[in-house]
Amino acid sequence: MNTVLILLAVAVIFAYFFRKDIKEKIKPNREKNLTLDDQFNSKRRDREIEIDQILSKIGKNGLNDLSKEDKKRLDELSKK
């Protein structure tokens, strides 16, 4: 019984010190493993989604109903 408790304690200590490595193996960081093209396309898609959301607001309520932040953000996104 004592041997089992000692082995369990060693396993817990081992897991604590190597938790980052264990976590990376179980659930890898998606951003870390992307190629440059994948990163570019991901950022481009995020911009497209944001633009679509702002444009849908314009479609529903008109351009005059947008907030100053939305107008500024739409202007910034359209320049990229």
MDTraj code that builds the backbone (N, CA, C; nanometers):
import mdtraj as md
import numpy as np

residues = "MET ASN THR VAL LEU ILE LEU LEU ALA VAL ALA VAL ILE PHE ALA TYR PHE PHE ARG LYS ASP ILE LYS GLU LYS ILE LYS PRO ASN ARG GLU LYS ASN LEU THR LEU ASP ASP GLN PHE ASN SER LYS ARG ARG ASP ARG GLU ILE GLU ILE ASP GLN ILE LEU SER LYS ILE GLY LYS ASN GLY LEU ASN ASP LEU SER LYS GLU ASP LYS LYS ARG LEU ASP GLU LEU SER LYS LYS".split()
xyz = np.array([
    [0.0813, -0.1190, 0.0000],
    [0.0000, 0.0000, 0.0000],
    [0.0861, 0.1260, 0.0000],
    [0.1937, 0.1216, 0.0793],
    [0.2844, 0.2364, 0.0841],
    [0.3526, 0.2586, -0.0503],
    [0.3821, 0.1521, -0.1184],
    [0.4470, 0.1621, -0.2492],
    [0.3539, 0.2300, -0.3490],
    [0.2278, 0.1966, -0.3442],
    [0.1301, 0.2559, -0.4345],
    [0.1177, 0.4058, -0.4073],
    [0.1150, 0.4448, -0.2812],
    [0.1062, 0.5855, -0.2457],
    [0.2306, 0.6634, -0.2892],
    [0.3459, 0.6015, -0.2743],
    [0.4703, 0.6663, -0.3173],
    [0.4714, 0.6834, -0.4685],
    [0.4311, 0.5789, -0.5401],
    [0.4261, 0.5882, -0.6863],
    [0.3245, 0.6931, -0.7308],
    [0.2115, 0.7011, -0.6642],
    [0.1108, 0.8011, -0.6952],
    [0.1640, 0.9418, -0.6699],
    [0.2342, 0.9609, -0.5591],
    [0.2931, 1.0919, -0.5275],
    [0.3972, 1.1305, -0.6315],
    [0.4801, 1.0356, -0.6732],
    [0.5812, 1.0626, -0.7754],
    [0.5135, 1.0980, -0.9079],
    [0.4064, 1.0288, -0.9420],
    [0.3346, 1.0577, -1.0661],
    [0.2730, 1.1969, -1.0623],
    [0.2171, 1.2363, -0.9474],
    [0.1589, 1.3697, -0.9347],
    [0.2668, 1.4760, -0.9471],
    [0.3791, 1.4560, -0.8820],
    [0.4900, 1.5525, -0.8913],
    [0.5416, 1.5601, -1.0338],
    [0.5571, 1.4454, -1.0985],
    [0.6015, 1.4424, -1.2375],
    [0.5040, 1.5183, -1.3278],
    [0.3745, 1.4944, -1.3079],
    [0.2733, 1.5620, -1.3888],
    [0.2747, 1.7117, -1.3642],
    [0.3001, 1.7536, -1.2407],
    [0.3032, 1.8967, -1.2097],
    [0.4182, 1.9663, -1.2824],
    [0.5368, 1.9078, -1.2779],
    [0.6532, 1.9723, -1.3393],
    [0.6499, 1.9689, -1.4919],
    [0.5834, 1.8715, -1.5491],
    [0.5774, 1.8587, -1.6941],
    [0.4364, 1.8860, -1.7478],
    [0.3568, 1.9663, -1.6762],
    [0.2177, 1.9906, -1.7150],
    [0.2062, 2.0628, -1.8483],
    [0.3008, 2.1528, -1.8802],
    [0.2937, 2.2235, -2.0084],
    [0.3177, 2.1273, -2.1239],
    [0.4154, 2.0391, -2.1091],
    [0.4413, 1.9408, -2.2143],
    [0.3249, 1.8438, -2.2306],
    [0.2677, 1.8014, -2.1197],
    [0.1547, 1.7090, -2.1248],
    [0.0351, 1.7766, -2.1912],
    [0.0088, 1.9021, -2.1530],
    [-0.1034, 1.9748, -2.2111],
    [-0.0849, 1.9935, -2.3619],
    [0.0375, 2.0231, -2.4046],
    [0.0660, 2.0427, -2.5476],
    [0.0428, 1.9139, -2.6264],
    [0.0716, 1.7994, -2.5663],
    [0.0499, 1.6723, -2.6354],
    [-0.0986, 1.6366, -2.6414],
    [-0.1728, 1.6707, -2.5357],
    [-0.3148, 1.6377, -2.5322],
    [-0.3943, 1.7349, -2.6181],
    [-0.3680, 1.8640, -2.6025],
    [-0.4418, 1.9667, -2.6745],
    [-0.3412, 2.0654, -2.7340],
    [-0.2898, 2.0374, -2.8545],
    [-0.1880, 2.1240, -2.9135],
    [-0.2406, 2.2634, -2.9452],
    [-0.1524, 2.3604, -2.9378],
    [-0.1864, 2.4991, -2.9695],
    [-0.2012, 2.5111, -3.1201],
    [-0.3216, 2.5412, -3.1653],
    [-0.3511, 2.5464, -3.3090],
    [-0.2718, 2.6576, -3.3787],
    [-0.2620, 2.7742, -3.3137],
    [-0.1914, 2.8872, -3.3743],
    [-0.0428, 2.8560, -3.3937],
    [0.0151, 2.7815, -3.3026],
    [0.1575, 2.7496, -3.3093],
    [0.1898, 2.6606, -3.4288],
    [0.0956, 2.5776, -3.4698],
    [0.1205, 2.4795, -3.5746],
    [0.0758, 2.5239, -3.7133],
    [0.0272, 2.6471, -3.7262],
    [-0.0190, 2.6940, -3.8557],
    [0.0978, 2.7432, -3.9416],
    [0.0865, 2.7223, -4.0717],
    [0.1845, 2.7776, -4.1636],
    [0.1549, 2.9260, -4.1828],
    [0.2454, 2.9972, -4.2468],
    [0.2244, 3.1397, -4.2724],
    [0.1001, 3.1624, -4.3576],
    [0.0812, 3.0769, -4.4570],
    [-0.0376, 3.0890, -4.5423],
    [-0.1657, 3.0677, -4.4617],
    [-0.1633, 2.9666, -4.3734],
    [-0.2810, 2.9403, -4.2912],
    [-0.3103, 3.0573, -4.1978],
    [-0.2063, 3.1165, -4.1393],
    [-0.2246, 3.2324, -4.0520],
    [-0.2832, 3.3494, -4.1298],
    [-0.2300, 3.3742, -4.2485],
    [-0.2800, 3.4838, -4.3315],
    [-0.4269, 3.4617, -4.3666],
    [-0.4589, 3.3397, -4.4100],
    [-0.5970, 3.3091, -4.4492],
    [-0.6921, 3.3161, -4.3301],
    [-0.6455, 3.2765, -4.2128],
    [-0.7280, 3.2830, -4.0935],
    [-0.7589, 3.4283, -4.0568],
    [-0.6568, 3.5125, -4.0600],
    [-0.6776, 3.6544, -4.0301],
    [-0.7675, 3.7190, -4.1350],
    [-0.7502, 3.6814, -4.2612],
    [-0.8323, 3.7353, -4.3693],
    [-0.9779, 3.6951, -4.3503],
    [-1.0010, 3.5710, -4.3134],
    [-1.1373, 3.5225, -4.2913],
    [-1.2023, 3.5949, -4.1731],
    [-1.1245, 3.6195, -4.0666],
    [-1.1776, 3.6921, -3.9512],
    [-1.2194, 3.8336, -3.9906],
    [-1.1384, 3.8986, -4.0759],
    [-1.1731, 4.0329, -4.1241],
    [-1.3006, 4.0283, -4.2078],
    [-1.3123, 3.9272, -4.2938],
    [-1.4312, 3.9142, -4.3775],
    [-1.5569, 3.8954, -4.2921],
    [-1.5467, 3.8167, -4.1877],
    [-1.6615, 3.7942, -4.0995],
    [-1.7009, 3.9239, -4.0304],
    [-1.6026, 3.9991, -3.9835],
    [-1.6317, 4.1259, -3.9171],
    [-1.6959, 4.2259, -4.0133],
    [-1.6444, 4.2319, -4.1358],
    [-1.7032, 4.3205, -4.2370],
    [-1.8463, 4.2779, -4.2674],
    [-1.8696, 4.1480, -4.2803],
    [-2.0055, 4.0980, -4.3082],
    [-2.1028, 4.1353, -4.1968],
    [-2.0577, 4.1298, -4.0725],
    [-2.1445, 4.1665, -3.9612],
    [-2.1825, 4.3145, -3.9682],
    [-2.0836, 4.3994, -3.9971],
    [-2.1112, 4.5429, -4.0060],
    [-2.2030, 4.5715, -4.1253],
    [-2.1777, 4.5044, -4.2377],
    [-2.2619, 4.5258, -4.3558],
    [-2.4049, 4.4763, -4.3335],
    [-2.4212, 4.3715, -4.2556],
    [-2.5563, 4.3252, -4.2263],
    [-2.6313, 4.4275, -4.1408],
    [-2.5586, 4.4963, -4.0513],
    [-2.6214, 4.6045, -3.9745],
    [-2.6673, 4.7159, -4.0676],
    [-2.5832, 4.7464, -4.1671],
    [-2.6191, 4.8508, -4.2636],
    [-2.7418, 4.8066, -4.3422],
    [-2.7464, 4.6809, -4.3806],
    [-2.8592, 4.6301, -4.4572],
    [-2.9893, 4.6352, -4.3797],
    [-2.9831, 4.6107, -4.2510],
    [-3.1043, 4.6098, -4.1698],
    [-3.1501, 4.7509, -4.1339],
    [-3.0557, 4.8358, -4.0938],
    [-3.0938, 4.9639, -4.0348],
    [-3.0473, 5.0862, -4.1132],
    [-2.9658, 5.0673, -4.2125],
    [-2.9147, 5.1800, -4.2897],
    [-2.7815, 5.2305, -4.2364],
    [-2.7117, 5.3061, -4.3187],
    [-2.5784, 5.3542, -4.2849],
    [-2.5806, 5.4533, -4.1696],
    [-2.6836, 5.5333, -4.1595],
    [-2.6887, 5.6356, -4.0553],
    [-2.7073, 5.5772, -3.9158],
    [-2.7480, 5.4522, -3.9068],
    [-2.7718, 5.3902, -3.7772],
    [-2.6460, 5.3271, -3.7176],
    [-2.5348, 5.3229, -3.7919],
    [-2.4099, 5.2668, -3.7396],
    [-2.3497, 5.3591, -3.6340],
    [-2.2848, 5.2989, -3.5361],
    [-2.2154, 5.3785, -3.4347],
    [-2.0838, 5.4310, -3.4937],
    [-2.0244, 5.5263, -3.4254],
    [-1.8976, 5.5830, -3.4719],
    [-1.7891, 5.4761, -3.4756],
    [-1.7929, 5.3863, -3.3760],
    [-1.6925, 5.2790, -3.3715],
    [-1.7072, 5.1847, -3.4907],
    [-1.8325, 5.1522, -3.5253],
    [-1.8570, 5.0645, -3.6399],
    [-1.8109, 5.1300, -3.7702],
    [-1.8393, 5.2585, -3.7860],
    [-1.7962, 5.3286, -3.9073],
    [-1.6442, 5.3335, -3.9161],
    [-1.5803, 5.3612, -3.8017],
    [-1.4339, 5.3676, -3.7994],
    [-1.3742, 5.2306, -3.8314],
    [-1.4292, 5.1250, -3.7699],
    [-1.3785, 4.9895, -3.7919],
    [-1.3995, 4.9451, -3.9368],
    [-1.5126, 4.9789, -3.9953],
    [-1.5394, 4.9447, -4.1348],
    [-1.4400, 5.0159, -4.2267],
    [-1.4104, 5.1406, -4.1969],
    [-1.3125, 5.2154, -4.2743],
    [-1.1742, 5.1509, -4.2632],
    [-1.1347, 5.1110, -4.1413],
    [-1.0050, 5.0468, -4.1207],
    [-0.9963, 4.9140, -4.1964],
    [-1.1016, 4.8351, -4.1860],
    [-1.1016, 4.7042, -4.2510],
    [-1.1031, 4.7152, -4.4027],
    [-1.1684, 4.8191, -4.4552],
    [-1.1751, 4.8337, -4.6000],
    [-1.0400, 4.8750, -4.6586],
    [-0.9526, 4.9315, -4.5781],
    [-0.8216, 4.9757, -4.6260],
    [-0.7206, 4.8621, -4.6297],
    [-0.7471, 4.7532, -4.5593],
    [-0.6511, 4.6415, -4.5528],
    [-0.6566, 4.5575, -4.6760],
])
top = md.Topology()
chain = top.add_chain()
for i, resn in enumerate(residues, 1):
    res = top.add_residue(resn, chain, resSeq=i)
    for name in ("N", "CA", "C"):
        top.add_atom(name, md.element.get_by_symbol(name[0]), res)
traj = md.Trajectory(xyz[None], top)
